[in-house]
Amino acid sequence: MEPPFLSLRCSATRGHNTIKNDRFISWGLGSMNETGIRHIELQEFHRRRLRALQVRALGLVVTAFGIFLVTSHSLLSARYNVDAEKIQSIASGEVTNDDKAFSAVADIYRSLGMANHATVAGLSGYVLFVLVLWAVVGRRDLEQTDWLTIATLVASTLFAALYLGEYSKDVLVLAITLIAGRGPRKSLAREVVLLTAMAAMALYVRTYWELIAGVYLVTRWAVAKKHRPRRMVLEIALLYVFLAVLMWVVRHEPLDFGRTSVNDARVLNMVPVHTIVNEPTSLTGFTGGLVNSLVIFLFLIVPIPLISAGPFYAVAGLLIAGSWVATIRVLLRYQKEKNARDPILERSFALLFAMLIVQSLFEPDYGSYLRHLTPLLPLMVLTGARLRAVLAIPRASSPDIGLEVPVR
């Protein structure tokens, strides 16, 4: 049997509340001399600080590589920069456009003096992503990171360099990410501000943010109730059925009409798309729209068609699949801890899955899917890092040596 003080140290190192026997721990603390206690405190203190420094150092290296990618966009095929070129041409006055989303974003770049400075605009969007990432992931969160969270951090930073390191409408979504990942632990005002930001995004940038806001209310409730995994799967299926009925009643169209109409137009106009989201079944009408959307929901989590499209796409597909698997793993762990409550975690989970559900209805290709999801990726990093901090043994400052020690 290991000494009691080793049990205490291992419990703290595992990073969650495993203290079950108060008498046993109390006897263990009482049996240790003062030098032994301080030695354990110092070990734990330095271990956590070293992990935080290591993650920050890795973040700096990846950020530097991201800057290289942003300044080397010429290395990428022109097909990845279609939206960016369109925004720049509107901002510089070369063309006019009736699309209010492109025009609104172009006006912002023009007002900031970036209409003819693509590199500056790209670096600004990328740096803004990095700042939001480190704003929502705090020092205490970094002390608890595991390898899956670190891998998600690396993946999100690389995606940001590719998709936000240029003229982009999606840079504006970072405001929503910051609102969801920061602020008071529990505040109705924060929820109102978040929903208001989504409404503004729907009004000026992408209309489907209105639907994301509605789905967010449902996913927010489900996460807060901490339902079992089977019930959560059933709730997602019922939500799809509700959306399918709503679309059929209001528009007289199947649930996947938004995606299929875009892709049909692409085929008609012979627009080349290498990562098109094809309908996974031959079903049509109400049933086809519902079934195809549910299957594509799974394909967005593990994008098998993207992974099989070529080496570059395979890397991107594996990175996003790993990030989703890590996020789902964290969500299931959080749902099991019935006494753990963290509104920031719950907001992050709810927003990520609301976005994913709506994307399964509208995204015409996997490139657009990754582009539109990228500004929310800091929330994936946050959930992985913050869960371990939330479930960690509570800590208080020691009046004797000024360190943090585990307490009940």
N, C-alpha and C positions, 0 to 999 in steps of 0.2 A: 504493500500500500504506500502510495507516495505521500510525502509530508503535506500537511494542510496548506502551508504557504505556497507550495507548488500548484496545488489545486486552484488556489485563488489566482495565481499568475496565469495559468492556462485558461481559466475562465475569462479573464480580461482579454487575453490575446485572441480568443476566438471571436470576440467582438459582439457577443449578445448576452442577454440576461439569463445565465444558467445557474445562478445561485438559488438553490432549493432549500438548503438546510442552514437556517440562521445560527443555530447553536454550534454546528460544526465549524462554520466560518469564524464565529466569535471566539471559539476555543483556539482556532488556528492563529488568529491575530494575537490572542493573549499569550500564546506560547512562543511567539517570536520576539527576539530582542530588537531593540531600536535600530541597530545596524542592519539587520536582515530586512526590516521593513523598508528602510531607505534604499537598500540595494535593489529591491524589487521595483520600487517606485521609479528609480532612475532608469532601470532597464526598460520598463514599459514606456516611460516618457521619451527616451531616446529612440526606441523602436518606432514609435508613432511619428515622431518628428523626421526621422530618416526616411520613412516611407513617403511622407508629404514632399520632402525635398527631391526624392527620386522621381516622383510623378511630375513635379514642376519642371525638373531638368529635362525629362522626356518630352514634356509639352513644348518647351522652348525649341528643342531639336525639330520636332514635327512641324511647329509653326514656321521655323526657318525654311524647311523644305516646302511648305505650303506657299511661302512668299516666292520661292523659285518657280513653282508651278504657275502662280498668278502672273508673274512677269514673263512667262514663257508660253503664253496661250497660243502662240503661233505653232507650237509643237502639236497642238490638237487639231483635229479635222474641223473645217469650217462649219460642218453641220451641227457642232455643239454650241455655236455662237450665234445662231439665227436670231434669237430674241434679243441678245445683246446688241447686235448690229442694227436691229430695228429700233431699239430704244435710242441708240446713239444718233441714228439718222434723223429721228424726230427731234431729239434734243438740240442737234446742230442746225436744225431748220432746213435740212436737205429735202425732207418730205413731210407731208401732213398726214395725219391718221385720225380716223373717227373712233378708234378703240380708246375708250376713256381710261382704261387701265394703263396702257402703254403711254398715253399722253400725260397722265398724272405723274407717272414715274419719270418720264422724260423732263417734265417741268421741274421736278426736284433736282435732277442732275444739272439742268441748265442754271437754276438759281444758285447752285453751289459752285458754278464755274467749271464743271467737269464735262461739258458737252463735247469737247474735242481732246479730252485727256483720258483715254481708255485705261491706261495703266494706273493712273491715280484713282480713277473710279473703282477699278478692280481691287486695288490694295485697300481702299477705304471700306469696301464691303467685307473683305476678308478679315481685316483688323477688327471691324465692328463685331463680326462673329466671334473672334477669339476673346474679345473683351466681355461679351455676353456669356460665353462659356465659363470663363474664370470668375465672373460675377455671380453666377448661380451655383457653382461648385466651390464651396468654402474650404478653408484650411482644415477644419475638423473632418470634413467629408473626405479630403485627400488622405488623411491618416488611416482611413479604413478601407481603401480601395483594394480590390482583388484584380487578378489578371484579366478577367472578362471586361471589367469596367475600364481598365487601361486600354484594352484593345478597342473598345467602343470610342474612347477618347481619340485615339489615333485615327480611326476610320472617319469619325465626324469631322476632324480637322482637315483631312484630305478631301472629303466630299465638299467642304466649304471652299477650299481652294479652287476646285473644279467648277462649282456651280454658283458661288457667290463672288468669286474673284473676277467679276466682269460687270457690265451694266445689267442690273437684275431687278425684277419686281419683288423677288423673294427676300431681299434684304429687309424690307419693311416688316416681314413676319417676325424678325428678331425682337421687335418691341413686345409682341405677344409672348414670346419665349421668356423675356426678362420679367414680365408681369407675373407669369405663372410660376417661375422658379425663384422669385424673391418675395420679400414682404413679410408681414406678420404671419405667425404660424396659423392663426385662425382669425379670419376677418371676412365678414360679409361684404364689406366695401371692396376688398381685393377681388372677390368674385364678380362684382358688378363692373369694376374697371376692366377685368379680363373680357367679360362678355361685350362691353362697349367697344373695346379694341377690335374684337372679332367682327362686330357690326360695321365698324368703320372700314375694315379690310374688305368686307363684302360690298360695301358701297363704292369704294374707290379702286379696288384692285381685282379681286376675284369674287364673283357672286356666290360661289359655293361655300364661302366662309359663313354665310348665313345658315346653311345646313350643318356645318361643323359646329356652330354654336348650339344648335338644337340638340344634336347628338351628344355634345359635351355634357349637357345637363343630365342626360340619361346615364352616360358612363361615369360621371362624377358621383351620382347617387349610388350606382352599383359598386364602385370601388369603396365608397365610404361605408357601405353596409357589410363589407367583407364577406361576400358570399363565397360558397364553395366553388371550386373550378367547374364542376358539372353544371351548377346553376348559372355560372357566368357564361358558359358556352350556350346554354339554352336561351339566356337573355339576349345574347348577340344574335342568335338565329331569329328570335321573335322580333328584334329590332329590324332586321332585314325584311321580314314579312310585313311589318308595319310600313316601312318605307316603300316596299313594292306596291302595297295596296294604295298608299298615298299617291305615288307616281301614276298608277293606273287610273285612279279616280280624277286627279287634277289634270293630268296631261294626256291621258289615254295612251300612254306609252309604257313599254317594259322598263324595269329598273335600270338596266344598263344602256338606255337610249343615249345618254350623253356621250358615252365612250364610242358606241357603235356608229353614231352619226358622224363623229369626227373621223374615224378610221375609214368609213365608207367614202367620205369625201376625199381622203388621201388616196385611196385606191383609184377613184374616178379621175383624179388629177395626176395620177402617177407620181406622187410624192414619195421618195425613197425614205423608209424608216426601218432601221435595223432591229429595233427593240420593241416593235409593236405588241400591244397586249391583245392577243387573239382570244376569241371566245373559246373556252375550254370544252364546251359541249355543242352539239348540233341543235339543242333545244331553242325554241323561239317563243315569242309572246310573253305573257305574264310569267309562266313557269320558267322559261329560258332565262329571262332577265334576272329572276331571283336566284336560280341555281348557279348561273354563270358568275354573278356578283359574289356569292358565297365562296365559290372555288377560287376566284381571283383574290379575294381577301387572304386566303391561305398562300396563294402564289406571291403576294406582295411581302409576306413574312419570309417565306423561303422561295425566292424567285428562280425556280428551276429553268424556265425558258430563257431567262437572262444569263444564267450560269452556263448554259449550253450554247450561247450565241457566239462565243469566241473568247480568247485569253483575257483581253481587257474587261469585257463584260463579266467574265467568270470571277475575276478579282472583286469587281464592284458588287456582284451578287453575293459572293461569300461574305464580304464585309458587312453588308446590310443585313444578311440573314443572321450572322453572328450577333449583331447589335440587337436585333429583335428577340432572338433566343435569350440573350442575357437579360433584356428588359422583362420578358414574360417570366423568366425564372425569378427575378426579383419581385415581380408582382405577386406570384404565387406564394412566395415566402412571406411577404407583407400581409397577405390575406390570412395566412395561418396564425399570425401573431395577433390574437384578438384584442389584447390590451394595448397594442402599439397604435398611436394616432399621430399622424403628421399630415396636415392639410397641404403642405408643399408637395409631398410625395403623391398625395391623392390627386391634386390638380394636374401634376405632370403625367401620371398614368392616364387620367381621363382625357387629357388633351391629345396625347399621342394616339390613343386608340380611336378617338373621335375622328382625327385626321385620317387614320388608316382606313376606317370604315367608309368615309366619304370618298377617299381616293379609289377604293375598289369599285366605285360606281362611275367615276368620271375619267380617270387617267387613261389616255389612249396609248401610252407607251411607257416603258420602264425608265427611260431617260427623264421624262417629265415627272414621273413618280419620285425619283431620287432628288431631282431639282427642287420640287415643292416640299419634300420632307426635310431636306437639309437644314433649314433654319430652326427646326424643332429638335435636331439631334442633341444639342446641349442638355435637353431634358432626359435623354437616355443615359447620358453620363451622370447626370445628377441622381437619377433613381438608383443606379448601381452603387454609387459612392455614399449617398445619403442613407440608404437603408441600413447599412452596417453601422453608421453613426447613430441612427435612431434607436437601433436595437442594442447598442453598446451599453455596458454597465454605466450608470450615471456617475459623473465625476464631480468632485468638489476640490477646491483649493486647500492644500495643507497649510495650516498657519505656521507650522514649524520650519518647513524647508521650501515652501512656496511652489510645490509641485502639485499636480492633480493626482488624486488617489481614488480608487474605486470605493464607492459607498453604496449602501442600500437606499 
